[in-house]
Amino acid sequence: MTNLKTLKLLSISLLLVIILSSCSPLSSVISPTPTIDQNLAGNIAEMTLQVNPTAKPSESILQLSTATAPAPPTPTPPNTPVWSAYNYTCELVSGGSNMTMNLNWFDRSDNEESYIVYRNKQVIATLPPNSTSYVDVAFVAPGKTLSYYVEAFNNAWQTNTSTITYGCQ
């Protein structure tokens, strides 16, 4: 679809140049103007108009060339963080308990942009690269549990620890 648009644009441009060239005196000089259109696939179409000041307007040459831009490097996912330790304590409060969860993991990646900590599938913290721990304090109703996991994140990928689930009795 983009190539068709490019060809239409080039055809219209060529027609306009031919019309303008035929209206100009032969002694005038037309400056070449390159037009570059880059589509999403990385192909570049380039139109070059070469004009000989002594040639007739119909002798102008239009060249169309296509070059392929180099593909961007393939991003790699960060290594999956792995739990090194986790433990929790519960403090009884009115209507339930306050759980203090200490989360520790191994930073096994060298290309993460951040670590994201989740509680019950909701983001509770975004930590800088190379982080290895987080402490969360949350209310837990009687008979309920809390689930945690940590995600290593970079611009192209996310990988996460296994989920751990605990509750206060």
N, C-alpha and C positions, 0 to 999 in steps of 0.2 A: 504494500500500500504506500509506504514512504517512497519507494523507488519510483512509483507512478507519479507521485506528487513532484518529485525531483525532476523527472522528465518533462512534466507539464511546465514547471517553472523555467527550465532550460529552454523549452520550445518558445514560450512567451518572451523570454529574454532575447532569444535569437531573432524572433520576428520584430521586436522593438528595435533592435540594433540595425537590422536590414532597412526598416522603414526610416529610421533616423539617418542612416548612411545615405540613402537615396535622396533625402531632402537637403543634405549638406553639399556645398561645393566640393569638387574633387580635390581642391588644393588644401582643404582643412584636414587636420590630423585628429583621429579619434584615439583616445587613450584606452589601452586595454584595461579591463576591470575584471579581476578574478572574483568569482562567487563561490563560496564554500558552504555546503549544507551537510551537516553531520546528523545521521539518523541514529535511532537507539541501538541498532545492531552494530554500530562502530564503523560502517562503511562511509567513506567520504567521497562525495561527487564534486568535482571541480570543473568549472567552465572557464576557459581562457579564450579571449577574443584577440586575435592578432590582426592588426590592420596595417597594410602597406600604404603609406600616404600617396603613392603614385598609382595604386591599383584602382580599378573601378569598384564601386561599392559592392557589387555582386561577387567580387573576388575575395572578400574577407573570409577568413578561415575560423571555423569553430571547432575546438578540440574538447572532447569529453573524456576524462580519465577517472577511473575509480581506484582508490587505494583502500586497503583494510588497515584500520588502526590496530595496534597490538592489543591482545586481550589483557585485562587487568589480572594481577596475580590471584590465584585461588586462595581465599582466606581459609585458615585452618581453625577447627574448634579448639577451645581451651580444654585441657585435660580435666576429667571429672574429679571434683573434690571428693575426698573419702573421709568419713568420720574418724577422728583420732580418739575422741572421748566425748561423752555427753553425760550429764547427770542433772538431777533436779531435786528441789526441796519444796515442801508444801507448808504453808503457814495458814492455820485455820482462821478464817474471818467470818463475819456475819454473812450467812447465805452461801458459803462455799469455802474456797481456799485461794490463796495467792501462790501460784507456782513460779518458782525461779528456775529457769532452764539455762544451764551453762552448755553452750554448743562449741565444740572444737573440731576442726577439720585440718587435713593436710592440704597445703597449697601445692598442687602438683603441676601447675601450669605456669608458663612464662609469657602468655599472650592474653590474659584476661584483662578486661577493662574495669571490672568491678565484680563483687560478690553480692548476691541478692539473697536475703534471708526471708523465708516464708513461714507464716503460722496459719494453719488451716487454709492453705492455698491463697493467702493474701500477703502482699509484700509488707513487711514490718521494718525492714532496714536495707539500705544500699550502702555497701562498704567499699573502701578503696581496694585497688589491686594488692595482692600479697597478704590480705587479711586472713586470719586463721581462727578467730573466735568471736563469739557474740553472746551476751547475756540478755535474756528476756524475762520480764516479770509480767504475768498475766493472771487475771481472775479465772478460776475454773469452778463451774457450778457442780454440785454433787452429781456423780454418775457420768460426767462429761469428760472428754479427753481433748488434748491439744496435739496437733501434728506439725512437725517441722521438717523442712529441707532447705538446703543451701544450693544456690545456682551460681556457677562460674559463667560470666557473660562477656562476650566481645561483640563487635558490631555485626558479625555474621552468624554467630552460634550461641547456644546456651546448653550447658550440661549441668546436671544436678546430682546431689547425693541421694542416697536412698531416703525414704521418709521414715521418721521415727514418731511414735505416738505414745503419749503417756497421760495419765490423769492422777488426780489426788483422791484418795479414798477417805 
